[in-house]
Amino acid sequence: MFEINLTRRTALASFGGFVLLQALVLQSSFARRLAQPGGIRVDVTPLRESAGDPTAAWVERELPAALAQSMAGRVPSGGLIVRIDTLTLGPNNGAAIHSNQSWDNIGGVAIVNGAQIPVRATSTYLSSPIDQTMIEQSNHDRVSQLVQALAYWIGHGAFF
């Protein structure tokens, strides 16, 4: 049987190693999140302040890949920065006047070679009884549709 003699110095060294390991894992995770495809960078800081997470996290995760696909390698030589300022989802219950659809909007700025170009996209949401029981999934799907619409318009815009 082994007897463990734990001294204060051993405990501090073990704890320090544990903290260092956590810091390295977090730094690696942060670096992976910032590594985005082909010179495309997405900034959701204003969106995170206004809408919070998980909305901003969904946009941050999905928009770079959607832009890369939509632009098909046509990223400007200086790269592309897209800052998302706003994202609004209409009512989940389809309470729009004379229909069961709601309007969802996303907007921000595309920055190409220092020039700021306002960008926005709109999509419609048709309410479903199932969505009322799965609101987070429904909202994620709606954000994904907005991201795809915005990526399409940026990728097919005349300013590239």
Backbone hydrogen bonds, N-H to C=O, Kabsch-Sander energy under -0.5 kcal/mol:
donor,donor_aa,acceptor,acceptor_aa,energy
4,I,2,F,-0.5
5,N,3,E,-0.6
6,L,4,I,-0.8
7,T,5,N,-0.7
11,A,7,T,-2.5
12,L,8,R,-2.5
13,A,9,R,-2.3
14,S,10,T,-2.5
15,F,11,A,-2.6
16,G,12,L,-2.8
17,G,13,A,-2.3
18,F,14,S,-2.1
19,V,15,F,-2.4
20,L,16,G,-2.4
21,L,17,G,-2.4
22,Q,18,F,-2.1
23,A,19,V,-2.3
24,L,20,L,-2.3
25,V,21,L,-2.2
26,L,22,Q,-2.6
27,Q,23,A,-2.5
28,S,24,L,-2.3
29,S,25,V,-2.4
30,F,26,L,-2.6
31,A,27,Q,-2.5
32,R,28,S,-2.2
33,R,29,S,-1.9
34,L,30,F,-1.7
35,A,31,A,-1.3
36,Q,34,L,-1.0
39,G,36,Q,-0.6
40,I,37,P,-1.7
41,R,80,L,-2.9
43,D,82,V,-2.8
44,V,42,V,-0.6
47,L,84,I,-1.1
48,R,44,V,-3.2
49,E,45,T,-1.9
50,S,46,P,-1.8
51,A,47,L,-3.5
52,G,47,L,-1.2
56,A,52,G,-2.4
58,W,54,P,-2.5
59,V,55,T,-2.0
60,E,56,A,-2.7
61,R,57,A,-2.1
62,E,58,W,-2.4
63,L,59,V,-2.6
66,A,62,E,-1.9
67,L,63,L,-2.8
68,A,64,P,-2.5
69,Q,65,A,-2.3
70,S,66,A,-2.4
71,M,67,L,-2.9
72,A,68,A,-1.2
73,G,68,A,-0.7
74,R,71,M,-1.7
79,G,76,P,-2.2
80,L,39,G,-2.7
81,I,111,I,-1.9
82,V,41,R,-2.7
83,R,81,I,-0.5
83,R,109,V,-3.1
84,I,43,D,-2.5
84,I,82,V,-0.6
85,D,83,R,-0.7
85,D,107,G,-1.9
86,T,107,G,-2.1
88,T,105,N,-2.5
94,G,91,P,-1.0
99,S,96,A,-1.3
102,S,125,Y,-2.6
104,D,123,S,-3.1
105,N,88,T,-2.7
106,I,121,A,-2.2
107,G,86,T,-2.4
108,G,119,V,-2.7
109,V,83,R,-2.4
110,A,117,I,-3.1
111,I,81,I,-3.6
112,V,110,A,-0.6
112,V,115,A,-2.4
115,A,112,V,-2.4
117,I,110,A,-3.1
117,I,115,A,-0.6
119,V,108,G,-2.2
121,A,106,I,-2.3
123,S,104,D,-2.2
125,Y,102,S,-2.9
127,S,100,N,-2.1
127,S,125,Y,-0.6
131,D,128,S,-0.7
132,Q,128,S,-0.8
132,Q,129,P,-0.7
133,T,130,I,-1.5
134,M,130,I,-1.0
138,S,134,M,-2.6
139,N,135,I,-2.9
140,H,136,E,-2.3
141,D,137,Q,-2.4
142,R,138,S,-2.1
143,V,139,N,-2.5
144,S,140,H,-2.5
145,Q,141,D,-2.0
146,L,142,R,-2.1
147,V,143,V,-2.7
148,Q,144,S,-2.4
149,A,145,Q,-2.3
150,L,146,L,-2.8
151,A,147,V,-2.7
152,Y,148,Q,-2.2
153,W,149,A,-2.1
154,I,150,L,-2.6
155,G,151,A,-2.8
156,H,152,Y,-1.9
157,G,154,I,-1.1
160,F,157,G,-0.9
